[in-house]
């Protein structure tokens, strides 16, 4: 907690200097993506990002994750029981495992 108005003002004055390097890097990345992605632009790239470019390219950056890298940390053997347990706890569901040997209903 800031505790004093002076601390709040100091924080707010320092905030731009903390955020600007990351903002500049993100803007550069957006420009690079826009230049490399000709389908997204019906006209020749002019080197400028526009307001309407941000949501589109942010999604491209956000979803440019290598699925194999993610799968390395989330194996099916651990994810499925965890998701079923979460569903049981949050939604009050009950999951049971059935096999061909203990039921005549499954083919």
DRENDO-1510 file (C-alpha; in Angstrom, 1 decimal, always signed):
<recs>
REC; n; res; u; v; w
REC; 1; UNK; +0.0; +0.0; +0.0 .
REC; 2; UNK; +1.3; +3.5; -0.8 .
REC; 3; UNK; +0.4; +5.0; +2.6 .
REC; 4; UNK; +1.0; +8.6; +1.6 .
REC; 5; UNK; +0.1; +10.8; -1.4 .
REC; 6; UNK; +3.7; +11.5; -2.0 .
REC; 7; UNK; +4.4; +7.8; -2.6 .
REC; 8; UNK; +1.5; +7.6; -5.0 .
REC; 9; UNK; +2.8; +10.6; -6.9 .
REC; 10; UNK; +6.3; +9.2; -7.0 .
REC; 11; UNK; +4.9; +5.9; -8.3 .
REC; 12; UNK; +2.9; +7.5; -11.0 .
REC; 13; UNK; +5.7; +9.7; -12.1 .
REC; 14; UNK; +8.1; +6.7; -12.4 .
REC; 15; UNK; +5.5; +4.5; -14.2 .
REC; 16; UNK; +6.1; +5.8; -17.7 .
REC; 17; UNK; +9.9; +5.2; -17.4 .
REC; 18; UNK; +9.2; +1.6; -16.3 .
REC; 19; UNK; +6.6; +0.9; -19.0 .
REC; 20; UNK; +8.1; +2.6; -22.1 .
REC; 21; UNK; +10.9; +0.2; -22.9 .
REC; 22; UNK; +8.5; -2.8; -23.0 .
REC; 23; UNK; +6.0; -0.7; -25.0 .
REC; 24; UNK; +8.6; +0.2; -27.5 .
REC; 25; UNK; +9.7; -3.4; -27.9 .
REC; 26; UNK; +6.1; -4.5; -28.3 .
REC; 27; UNK; +5.6; -1.9; -30.9 .
REC; 28; UNK; +8.7; -3.0; -32.8 .
REC; 29; UNK; +7.5; -6.6; -32.7 .
REC; 30; UNK; +4.1; -5.5; -34.1 .
REC; 31; UNK; +5.7; -3.6; -36.9 .
REC; 32; UNK; +7.9; -6.6; -37.8 .
REC; 33; UNK; +4.8; -8.9; -37.8 .
REC; 34; UNK; +2.9; -6.5; -39.9 .
REC; 35; UNK; +5.7; -6.2; -42.5 .
REC; 36; UNK; +6.1; -10.0; -42.6 .
REC; 37; UNK; +2.4; -10.8; -42.9 .
REC; 38; UNK; +1.2; -9.6; -46.3 .
REC; 39; UNK; -2.2; -11.3; -46.2 .
REC; 40; UNK; -3.3; -9.0; -43.4 .
REC; 41; UNK; -2.7; -5.8; -45.4 .
REC; 42; UNK; -4.5; -5.1; -48.6 .
REC; 43; UNK; -2.2; -2.2; -49.3 .
REC; 44; UNK; +1.6; -1.8; -49.3 .
REC; 45; UNK; +3.1; -1.7; -45.8 .
REC; 46; UNK; +3.9; +1.9; -44.8 .
REC; 47; UNK; +5.8; +1.2; -41.7 .
REC; 48; UNK; +3.1; +2.5; -39.4 .
REC; 49; UNK; +1.0; +0.5; -37.0 .
REC; 50; UNK; -2.6; +1.6; -36.7 .
REC; 51; UNK; -5.0; +1.3; -33.8 .
REC; 52; UNK; -6.9; -1.6; -35.6 .
REC; 53; UNK; -3.7; -3.6; -36.0 .
REC; 54; UNK; -3.1; -4.1; -32.3 .
REC; 55; UNK; -5.9; -6.7; -31.6 .
REC; 56; UNK; -5.0; -8.7; -34.7 .
REC; 57; UNK; -1.3; -8.9; -34.1 .
REC; 58; UNK; -1.6; -9.3; -30.4 .
REC; 59; UNK; -3.5; -12.5; -31.1 .
REC; 60; UNK; -0.8; -13.6; -33.5 .
REC; 61; UNK; +1.8; -13.1; -30.8 .
REC; 62; UNK; -0.3; -14.6; -28.1 .
REC; 63; UNK; -1.0; -17.8; -30.0 .
REC; 64; UNK; +2.4; -18.2; -31.5 .
REC; 65; UNK; +3.3; -20.9; -29.0 .
REC; 66; UNK; +5.0; -24.1; -30.0 .
REC; 67; UNK; +2.5; -26.8; -29.0 .
REC; 68; UNK; +5.3; -29.4; -28.5 .
REC; 69; UNK; +6.9; -27.1; -25.9 .
REC; 70; UNK; +3.6; -26.9; -24.0 .
REC; 71; UNK; +3.0; -30.6; -24.2 .
REC; 72; UNK; +6.3; -31.3; -22.6 .
REC; 73; UNK; +5.0; -29.8; -19.4 .
REC; 74; UNK; +1.4; -31.0; -19.6 .
REC; 75; UNK; +1.2; -34.7; -20.2 .
REC; 76; UNK; -2.2; -36.3; -20.9 .
REC; 77; UNK; -1.6; -38.7; -17.9 .
REC; 78; UNK; -1.5; -35.7; -15.5 .
REC; 79; UNK; -3.9; -33.3; -17.2 .
REC; 80; UNK; -6.9; -35.5; -17.7 .
REC; 81; UNK; -7.2; -36.6; -14.0 .
REC; 82; UNK; -6.5; -33.0; -12.9 .
REC; 83; UNK; -9.3; -31.6; -15.2 .
REC; 84; UNK; -11.7; -34.3; -14.1 .
REC; 85; UNK; -10.9; -33.6; -10.4 .
REC; 86; UNK; -11.4; -29.9; -11.0 .
REC; 87; UNK; -14.8; -30.5; -12.7 .
REC; 88; UNK; -15.9; -32.8; -9.8 .
REC; 89; UNK; -14.9; -30.2; -7.2 .
REC; 90; UNK; -16.2; -27.1; -9.0 .
REC; 91; UNK; -19.3; -28.5; -10.8 .
REC; 92; UNK; -20.2; -31.3; -8.4 .
REC; 93; UNK; -19.9; -33.9; -11.2 .
REC; 94; UNK; -18.9; -37.5; -10.6 .
REC; 95; UNK; -16.8; -39.4; -13.1 .
REC; 96; UNK; -16.5; -43.2; -13.2 .
REC; 97; UNK; -14.3; -45.3; -15.4 .
REC; 98; UNK; -16.0; -48.2; -17.2 .
REC; 99; UNK; -14.4; -50.9; -19.3 .
REC; 100; UNK; -15.8; -53.5; -21.7 .
REC; 101; UNK; -15.4; -56.2; -19.1 .
REC; 102; UNK; -17.7; -54.8; -16.5 .
REC; 103; UNK; -20.6; -53.6; -18.6 .
REC; 104; UNK; -22.6; -55.0; -21.4 .
REC; 105; UNK; -23.7; -51.5; -22.6 .
REC; 106; UNK; -20.4; -50.6; -24.4 .
REC; 107; UNK; -19.4; -52.1; -27.7 .
</recs>
